[in-house]
Amino acid sequence: MDRILITGSAGFIGYHLTKSLLDNGFEVLGIDNLNDYYDVNLKYARLKELGIHLPSSITHHTSTINRHPSSTYKNFSFSKLDIADRVSLIQSFQSFMPNKVINLAAQAGVRYSLENPYAYMDSNLVGFLNILELCRHNEVEGLIYASSSSVYGGNEKIPFGVEDQVDQPISLYAASKRSNELMAYSYSHLYDLNTTGLRYFTVYGPWGRPDMAMFIFTRKISNGEPIPVFNYGKMKRDFTYIDDIIAGTRAAIDKNYPCDVFNLGNHKSEELMDVVRLIEEKLGKKAEIEFLPMQLGDIPESFADIDKSTEMLGYKPTTNVDVGIGKFVEWYKEYHRNT
């Protein structure tokens, strides 16, 4: 059975992937710096679901591996550290000796990159280089890493295909993710390191990120606050439910291609205003809408061509947005009842 190291394991996708692998008996080491880009209590709550109870006094950078003695998952350990911290990362690789590495740690968010660009360089470039180097020097069989649909930039061809040109990113976040793909390609070419990049399209679902539109809309409508809708509502997104993302990611881990990139989306572009109406329906409450112009670094539409992912990964998303939003809203209500 593979020993798998997952960075960003307290994040949205990281939590769900970790749980999926643990449920199947894999030995997993989770790494996360637990930064405060969004409410850190949500990250702690995700870890608690995995049996990791961290003291609030834990230092910001530590390579100490924590196991909770009563945890359901005896095959899970966790290390609170930043992937930009090369020394601590080396210690984690050497003590755990992973067969495969899943890099989901990154400074996320297109808009935040306009405010704090250095955070993206530290995590998304320096951190990713550390991961590549340690995979290279520790005989790791395969690296699967998160890219993003944002690499398509202002591409006007719809749907977005992995063969499209992606060398004109319109945000620093997108530029950092495209850089990851190029760095991975060079390491695959130079050192025969298997690398697979996954371009995730607008992932949503239970335990989702509070900075994403689905979460923001649900919170503000619930609280009777106006919701910000950019480009005056003329936006479309390929909303992809978390269970489908995990299925695609698990397939990429299993296939472990020598060097490739795949789209993971729902292969359907949803009108943003239709999504707002679905959230209203699930909450039983009308939204007060504040229409705003397009934001810098944003795009009017995303839409994944998943033909290659279907052919090579067997990827077939099954959750439509109506069902997915219902599950997210149900989780949101329960989570906030208990916090």
Buried (B, 14 or more C-beta within 10 A) or exposed (E): EBBBBBBBBBBBBBBBBBBBBBEEEBBBBBBBBBBEBBEEEBBBBBBEEBBBEBEEEEEEEEBEBBEBEEBEBEBBBBBBBBBBBBEBBBBBBEEBEBBBBBBBBBBBBBBBBBEEBEBBBBBBBBBBBBBBBBBBEBEBEBBBBBBBBBBBBEBEEEBBBBEEEBEEBBBBBBBBBBBBBEBBBEBBEEEEBBBBBBBBBBBBBBBBBBBBBBBBBBBBBBEEEEBBBBBEEBBBBBBBBBBBBBBBBBBBBEBBBEBBBBBBBBBBBBBBBEBBBBBBEBBEEEBEBEEEEEEEBBBBBBBBBBBBBBEBBEBEBEBEBEEBBBBBBEBBBEEEEEE
